[in-house]
């Protein structure tokens, strides 16, 4: 899928996205975003989901984004567990994994969702 979008008055981005459901347990997505401006570094993200069983899902995301002349490499991981018909627990992490700056702005979270 190709989605041109205007993000700023003087620039146009080109977004390419692909999603694939491989089977009932595995999903995969890929995204590529670049600008029409010269010397622009593209942003690339790959993500996946694996359903271990009917109550447990593992998700992961790896993204490379340009930021102030340096590409930022981020890894996101999440695990969701259905506790009952009305409750789901999720634990997740967003890790900044660039060389020497590992740990600079990592985040971790835990959520219990009641329906």
C-alpha positions as CSV (number, residue, x, y, z in Angstrom):
1,X,0.0,0.0,0.0
2,X,1.3,3.5,-0.8
3,X,0.1,6.4,1.1
4,X,1.5,9.9,0.3
5,X,0.8,12.2,3.1
6,X,1.6,15.9,3.8
7,X,3.2,16.2,7.2
8,X,4.6,19.8,6.9
9,X,3.8,22.6,4.6
10,X,6.8,22.1,2.4
11,X,7.3,18.3,2.5
12,X,5.6,15.2,1.3
13,X,6.2,11.8,2.8
14,X,6.0,8.5,1.1
15,X,4.7,5.6,3.3
16,X,4.9,2.0,2.2
17,X,3.3,-0.6,4.4
18,X,2.8,-4.3,4.2
19,X,0.9,-6.6,6.6
20,X,0.8,-10.4,6.4
21,X,-1.2,-12.9,8.5
22,X,0.9,-16.0,7.9
23,X,-1.4,-18.3,9.9
24,X,-3.7,-18.2,13.0
25,X,-0.6,-17.8,15.2
26,X,1.8,-15.5,13.3
27,X,1.3,-11.9,11.9
28,X,4.0,-9.7,10.4
29,X,4.1,-6.1,9.3
30,X,6.7,-3.9,7.6
31,X,6.7,-0.1,7.2
32,X,9.0,2.2,5.2
33,X,8.6,6.0,5.4
34,X,10.7,8.5,3.5
35,X,10.5,12.2,2.5
36,X,10.7,13.7,-0.9
37,X,13.4,16.1,0.4
38,X,16.9,15.4,-0.8
39,X,19.4,13.6,1.6
40,X,16.6,12.2,3.7
41,X,17.2,9.0,5.7
42,X,14.2,6.7,5.6
43,X,12.5,5.3,8.7
44,X,11.9,1.5,8.7
45,X,9.9,-0.6,11.2
46,X,9.3,-4.4,11.3
47,X,6.8,-5.9,13.7
48,X,5.4,-9.3,14.5
49,X,3.0,-11.1,16.7
50,X,3.0,-14.7,17.8
51,X,0.0,-16.3,19.6
52,X,1.4,-18.9,21.9
53,X,-2.1,-20.2,22.9
54,X,-5.7,-18.8,23.1
55,X,-4.7,-16.7,26.1
56,X,-1.1,-15.6,25.5
57,X,0.3,-13.3,22.8
58,X,3.9,-12.2,22.3
59,X,4.6,-9.0,20.3
60,X,7.8,-7.5,19.0
61,X,8.8,-4.4,17.0
62,X,12.1,-3.2,15.7
63,X,12.4,0.3,14.3
64,X,15.1,2.5,12.8
65,X,14.3,6.2,12.8
66,X,16.6,9.1,11.8
67,X,17.0,11.7,14.5
68,X,19.4,14.6,14.3
69,X,21.7,12.9,11.9
70,X,21.9,9.7,13.9
71,X,19.7,6.7,13.3
72,X,17.8,5.6,16.4
73,X,17.4,1.8,16.9
74,X,14.5,0.8,19.1
75,X,13.2,-2.6,20.2
76,X,9.7,-3.0,21.6
77,X,8.6,-6.2,23.3
78,X,5.2,-7.1,24.8
79,X,3.5,-10.1,26.4
80,X,-0.3,-10.2,27.0
81,X,-1.9,-12.9,29.1
82,X,-5.7,-13.3,29.4
83,X,-6.3,-13.9,33.1
84,X,-10.1,-14.5,32.9
85,X,-13.0,-13.6,30.7
86,X,-12.9,-10.0,32.1
87,X,-9.1,-9.4,32.8
88,X,-6.0,-9.2,30.7
89,X,-2.4,-8.5,32.0
90,X,0.2,-7.0,29.7
91,X,3.9,-6.4,30.4
92,X,6.0,-4.4,27.9
93,X,9.3,-2.7,27.2
94,X,10.6,-0.1,24.8
95,X,14.4,-0.3,24.5
96,X,16.7,2.2,22.9
97,X,19.4,-0.2,21.6
98,X,21.9,2.1,19.8
99,X,25.5,1.2,20.5
100,X,26.8,3.3,23.4
101,X,23.5,5.0,24.3
102,X,21.8,1.7,25.4
103,X,19.5,2.4,28.3
104,X,19.3,6.2,27.7
105,X,15.5,6.4,27.5
106,X,14.2,2.9,27.9
107,X,10.7,2.4,29.3
108,X,8.9,-0.5,30.9
109,X,5.3,-1.0,31.7
110,X,2.7,-3.3,33.3
111,X,-1.1,-3.0,32.8
112,X,-4.1,-5.0,34.0
113,X,-7.2,-4.3,31.9
114,X,-10.6,-5.1,33.3
115,X,-13.6,-5.3,31.0
